């Protein structure tokens, strides 16, 4: 029987916090379980008073150690998920992506803050050439049942209304879920995510390293860029069908 395929990503939400960054960068360099951890970085919000400062330099370090992604907080640094739909969300993603490219960075991945995604944002992602990681195989505990999200359990192409397609590389396991699953049954596809702020807790750092070490022995280890190349022939469904 083939081993499950596994990848790991981190939502890097505080890249300007020296302590948070140092812990994440050290973990990414260490590659627990053999994983090249994708850094899904939130660009600085200058309107909220965040100074870009060392952000481009740190993003380049992360890109040298694993896949680089773009993570958007649609409202502000501490408010990831917008309260309602609107064209401004797609505009924000396009504007942030342009800023990153102006600084010599070429992300290949995206994840919407608060697991938010709408078709306007998805269309921008196809323009940018991103693969998306916003869909989840689980119901996030803080989202009400009637709050829209993308749901998927394995890589899939999402057909958009304008005829284009977006490659979805869904997230399947939180840190806690990964720790529980590491010694139990595993699906054929595993995408573990955590937040850089998780690393501020010694206990959570230990749990994460342990879980990834076990998963590295039990799974076929790859990274999100490698996975993207290997699933180019994934099945397709409509974006509307993936909305939970």
N, C-alpha and C positions, 0 to 999 in steps of 0.2 A: 504494500500500500504506500502511495506517495506521501511524503511528509507535507504538512501544511506549509504554505508560503507565508512568511511574516515580515512586516515592516514596522518602523517606529517613527513617530513624529513628535515634536514639541511645539506647543503654542508659546512662542517667546513674546510675552506681553510686557515685560519690563527690561528691555535690552539696555536702558540707560541707568539701571540700578546696578552699581558695581558688584555688590554681593551676589545678586541674582545671576548676573551675567557670568561672573567667575565660576559659579557652581555649574551652570549649564555648559559653558565652554569646556571645562575640565571633563564633564561627563561625556560630551560629544567626542572629545579627543580620545577618551578611554575606550569607547565602543564596547560597552558591556554586552555580552552575548554575541559579539561580532557584528552588532548592528551599527550601520552608518545612520545616525539619527538626523532626520530632516528638521531643519530650523524653519518654522513658519513664523516669520517676524512681523510684528506690528510696527509700521512706520511711525516716526514721531509725529505728534499732533501739535503743530506750532501754534494753532489757534487756541489751544488749551495751555499754552505757555511752555510746552516741552521744547528744549533746545536740542536740535539735531546732533550737535556735538560730535561724539565719537561713533554715532550710529553707523555711518557707512563703513568705517574701519572694522567695527565689530561684525557687521553683516558679511564683509569679505572674509573674515576669519571663519565664520560659520559656513560659508559657501565652500571653503577649502576643505572642510571636514565632513561635509554631507550635503544632501540636496538642499536647495534654498527655496523657500516659499514665501508667500505674501499673506499676511493675516490681517484682516480689517476689523477694527472696532467702529461700527457705523455711526455711533453717537459721540463717543469721547473715550479717553483712556480707561475710565472705569465703567463705561456703559457700552457693552459690545453689541447688543441686539437692538435694532430699532423698534419703536413702538407701533409703527405702521409702515406699509409699503410706500414707495415713492421713487421717482426717477433719480432723486439725489443720491440714492445708494449706489447705483451704477456709476454715476458721475464721480463719486468719492473713490471708488476702486480704480477708475481710469486715471484720476488725478494722482493717486498714490503710486500707481504703477509707473507713470511718467516720471515722478520724482525719483523713484528707485533707479530707473534706467538712466536718468541724467547723472546719477552718481556711479554709473558703471556696473550696475547690478542687473542680473537677468534671472529673476525667479522663474521657476518652471511649474510651481504648484500654488494652490490657493486654498484657504479655509476661511469661511465667513464667521465672524465673531458671534457667539451665542447660537451657532449652527444656523445662521440666517442665510437664506438664498432665495432670490426671485429670478424670474426669467430674464429681466433686464440685466441683472448682474451676470447671469450665466452667459448672455450674449457678449458682454464685455470680456469675459474670461476666454471665450473662443477667439476673439479679436487679438487678445494678448498671447495666445498660444499656451495658456495654462491648462493643467489637469487640476481637477477639483477634489478636495477631501472633506467637503462639508456634509455630505450624506452620512448618516449613522445607521448602524445595525441595531441600535438600542434607542429607547425613548429617554432623552435626557431628563433627569429627575425634576429640574426646575422649569421645564416647559409644560404648560397645560396641554391637555389632549387636543384642544382645538387650535393650538398655535402651529402654523404650517412649518414643515421641515422636509428635507429630502431623506428618504429611507432606502437603503440598499445594503445587501449583505456581501456583495462581491463586486469586483470591477465591472462597469457597464458603461456603454455609450448612451448619453441622454440626447434624444432628438429634440431640437428646439423648433419653435414655430416658424423661424426664418429659414429653415432647411439645414442649418448647420448642426454639428454635434459637439457635445462636451464630454470628455472622458472623465468619469467619476471613479475615484479610488476611495471608497467609503472607509470611515473610521469605525472599528468594530469593538474596541475594548478601551475603557478608561484604565487608569492605574490600578484601582481596586479590582476591577473585573479581570485584568491581566494577572494579578497576583492569585486570584482564585482559580483561574483557568490554567495556569502554568502546569499544575500537577493533575489536572482533570482532562475532560474531553475538549478537543479543539476543533473548530471548523476548518475547512480547507484553506480559508483566507483569514489572516489575522493582521489587523492594523491597530497597534497600540498607540494611544496618545497620552501625553501628560502636559502640565503647565510648568513653565520655568519656576513659578512660585512654589510648586510642590517641593522643589529642591531646598527650600529654606528650612524644611523640617528634616531633621536627621532620620527620624523614623521612616518618612516617606522616601527619602533617598535610598535607605537600606532596602525597603520593600521593592522599589523600582529596580535596583541593581540585581537583586535576587531573582525577581520575576524574569527579567531579560536574560539572565544567565541560563535559567531553565529553558526558556523559550528558544534560546539559541541552540541548545542541544536537541530539542525536539522538533524544530522547524527547519525548513529551507530558508536561510537568511538572505534577504536582499534589501534594497532600499527603494524609495518611492520613484526615483528616476529609472532604476532598473526595472521595477514593476511596470512602469508606464510603457517601456519599450516591449515588454513581454506580453502585454495584454491588448495589443493593437487590434486583434481580431475578436475582442470581447463582443458579447451580444448587445443588442440595442433595444431600448424602450423609450417611450416619450417622456419628456420632462414632467408632463402633467401626471403620468402614471406613477412617477417616483415621489410625488408629493404626498406625504403621510397626513 
